[in-house]
Amino acid sequence: MTDADTTADNATLLASLGRLSPQLRTIFWPLMWGLLSALAASVVALLVPQVYRVLVNSALQPGNGTKGLWTGAAVVLGLGILEAGLIALRRQFVIVPATTVETRMRTGFYRHLQSLAVEFHDRWGSGQLLSRAMSDLNFMRRWLAFGAIMLVVTALTVAIGVALMFAMSWELGLIFVAAAAPIVVFGFRFRQSYGLVSRRSQDQAGDLATAVEESVHGIRVLKAFGRGREALDAFAGQAQELQATEIHKAKSLAVFSLVVTLLPELALGAGLVVGILLVSGGRLDVGALVAFFATAAVVAGPVESMGPLMAMTLAAKTSLDRHFEVMDAVNTIADPAAPVRLGAVRGALEFHGVHFHYPDTPPGAKDLLDGIDLKLRPGETMALVGVTGCGKSSLLSLVPRLFDVTAGQVLLDGTDIRRLSLAELRRHVSVAFEDTTLFSNSVRENVLLGAADHPGLSPEDVLAQALDAAQAGFAYALPDGVDTLIGEEGLSLSGGQRQRIALARAIAARPAVLVLDDPLSALDVNTEERVSSRLRAVLAGTTTLIVAHRPSTVAMADRAALLQDGRITAVGTHAELLAGNEHYRYVLASLTEEPRDLDTGLDDELPEDFGTGPLQTVQKGAPA
Ligand SMILES: Nc1ncnc2c1ncn2[C@@H]1O[C@H](COP(=O)(O)OP(=O)(O)OP(=O)(O)O)[C@@H](O)[C@H]1O
């Protein structure tokens, strides 16, 4: 569970449920009609005992025959059919509005997740987000369509039923209420304890979902290291914790239900004795006594269902609290109030006095980036070199504003990137990470994910050029060519193939600034050389900042910058730095030429019809 989860919202029930009101405004009338239908069904159910009363009293009158009996039976049957029809009507009224609210809230949740900064996603487990997006909203819908309406209707049914009982006999009414009062007190205490345990269970279910998600993702590592047993043990432990919570939950619900069922039964027993005494004393007629017990039977159902309905309402509160915990998370990386528009971008990138530390850095600790000054000329390729963990990836993540600087500025063509809209910034800046993420889509859709319209170039041209530049021609030889499904639910690609698709994606966006976080690490030296030489041509007009883990990657850059102790301590050509900087030589010596995930590139032969014409160079801002 994350820190964020522990902020268990202590908002009152009404305050939490009240947050639904903006959603309810648009579905107010269908919901009202649903409520009225349910209420009418209850009133009809309460009318039946009154018919019994008339029936019994008239049937017991000497000489009345059976005529009234049949009429009474027909009325009871008619009321029964009416009640069933009204219940069906309630379902009809609420089903569309409730699912509409659920869909709307789920879409809003997804939109909000997309907009939240990486820093938020670092803190929250994916299972927690998944369970909030799916099961919590699903539960909220069920509560809205059934629980909320039935709670109101149940309370009103009990109130009307008790009033009718008092009207028939205040003595019997008092006995029933005497039994109902402890239920209210007990119900109130139950509300508090059940709310806590229900929250715990929902959080634990979210953690369990995270565990499943992580082990599915990491199945290769778990298998390769033979850690399946440990993962299973850890999972079983978590599952048992959830089981214990669920048992606790079920037990407290069982105790509540016991009290709620037992007390009315005791009241009915006592009522029967008192009722017979009243009838024999002539203070109550037999019809009223029968009607009283028939009404008590109708009201007993709602009284018994009060517990589960209250519990459902509390769980719905928990679900809503969990939903709004995410919705209330502030987007720390947002558009400025009045964004500056850059127009044509040259691609001059500058880090000016940049400081940065992650949000979880202890106070007083030295910044990870401690005053970075670095200028990249338009069209220049700059390699970023430094020992492992010195902050290279972190520095790169500042350019597309995955994180914001904590001090200083990152400037694009002299403008602080925080003054641009995120959409504009990310149109100009494209990224490829070492750790590639491909979506469950075709190669084409993955590559063209961020591709903008380019005058004079069809999407097919952009795709072909990007695949060529990334030396990812193997895509044409896949079973369905570039329409082959890849990603989690598609064809498995090698590490190097994935990297090249991701690189093609970054290139297809044809950005002014390309940020590459060691995107060639999984390639063998020969393939890397081919990719590098194509990249050099393709990136001729694109400013590129590339993290290099291998000397060959450094060699393709115009200049290299050395990141050391949070600062850029040297900038120059590879040859200059090699000749004049000891730390640079030390870092380069520690870099390996071996790819971490060997990808031979043997499958890279291009189909005959690919790339036979003069290949166009992807130049920013101008059609090739
Ligand atoms: N999201 C994060 N939250 C908190 N700390 C982080 C986060 N990402 C990285 N760090 C920490 O910041 C430091 C620098 O990490 P970074 O990935 O930027 O280094 P790097 O130079 O790119 O390393 P490498 O060469 O091994 O890829 C590390 O100590 C790392 O643990």
Ligand as a Chemical Component Dictionary entry (heavy atoms), coordinates in Angstrom:
data_LIG
# 
_chem_comp.id                   LIG 
_chem_comp.type                 NON-POLYMER 
_chem_comp.pdbx_formal_charge   0 
_chem_comp.three_letter_code    LIG 
# 
loop_
_chem_comp_atom.comp_id 
_chem_comp_atom.atom_id 
_chem_comp_atom.alt_atom_id 
_chem_comp_atom.type_symbol 
_chem_comp_atom.charge 
_chem_comp_atom.model_Cartn_x 
_chem_comp_atom.model_Cartn_y 
_chem_comp_atom.model_Cartn_z 
_chem_comp_atom.pdbx_ordinal 
LIG N1  N1  N 0 11.680 7.998 -9.858  1  
LIG C1  C1  C 0 12.676 8.080 -8.964  2  
LIG N2  N2  N 0 12.403 8.400 -7.691  3  
LIG C2  C2  C 0 13.408 8.503 -6.781  4  
LIG N3  N3  N 0 14.704 8.308 -7.055  5  
LIG C3  C3  C 0 15.040 7.997 -8.313  6  
LIG C4  C4  C 0 14.047 7.859 -9.332  7  
LIG N4  N4  N 0 14.673 7.547 -10.494 8  
LIG C5  C5  C 0 15.989 7.485 -10.207 9  
LIG N5  N5  N 0 16.218 7.756 -8.904  10 
LIG C6  C6  C 0 17.531 7.811 -8.236  11 
LIG O1  O1  O 0 18.260 8.881 -8.813  12 
LIG C7  C7  C 0 19.617 8.514 -8.986  13 
LIG C8  C8  C 0 20.035 8.742 -10.445 14 
LIG O2  O2  O 0 19.304 7.869 -11.267 15 
LIG P1  P1  P 0 19.417 7.967 -12.850 16 
LIG O3  O3  O 0 18.568 6.878 -13.405 17 
LIG O4  O4  O 0 19.111 9.353 -13.293 18 
LIG O5  O5  O 0 20.953 7.668 -13.087 19 
LIG P2  P2  P 0 21.701 7.296 -14.425 20 
LIG O6  O6  O 0 22.945 8.105 -14.463 21 
LIG O7  O7  O 0 20.802 7.429 -15.611 22 
LIG O8  O8  O 0 22.012 5.783 -14.149 23 
LIG P3  P3  P 0 22.329 4.610 -15.199 24 
LIG O9  O9  O 0 23.550 4.996 -15.943 25 
LIG O10 O10 O 0 22.570 3.428 -14.315 26 
LIG O11 O11 O 0 21.122 4.451 -16.069 27 
LIG C9  C9  C 0 19.730 7.069 -8.550  28 
LIG O12 O12 O 0 20.279 7.081 -7.259  29 
LIG C10 C10 C 0 18.317 6.573 -8.528  30 
LIG O13 O13 O 0 18.133 5.649 -7.501  31 
# 
loop_
_chem_comp_bond.comp_id 
_chem_comp_bond.atom_id_1 
_chem_comp_bond.atom_id_2 
_chem_comp_bond.value_order 
_chem_comp_bond.pdbx_ordinal 
LIG N1  C1  SING 1  
LIG C1  N2  SING 2  
LIG C1  C4  DOUB 3  
LIG N2  C2  DOUB 4  
LIG C2  N3  SING 5  
LIG N3  C3  DOUB 6  
LIG C3  C4  SING 7  
LIG C3  N5  SING 8  
LIG C4  N4  SING 9  
LIG N4  C5  DOUB 10 
LIG C5  N5  SING 11 
LIG N5  C6  SING 12 
LIG C6  O1  SING 13 
LIG C6  C10 SING 14 
LIG O1  C7  SING 15 
LIG C7  C8  SING 16 
LIG C7  C9  SING 17 
LIG C8  O2  SING 18 
LIG O2  P1  SING 19 
LIG P1  O3  DOUB 20 
LIG P1  O4  SING 21 
LIG P1  O5  SING 22 
LIG O5  P2  SING 23 
LIG P2  O6  DOUB 24 
LIG P2  O7  SING 25 
LIG P2  O8  SING 26 
LIG O8  P3  SING 27 
LIG P3  O9  DOUB 28 
LIG P3  O10 SING 29 
LIG P3  O11 SING 30 
LIG C9  O12 SING 31 
LIG C9  C10 SING 32 
LIG C10 O13 SING 33 
# 
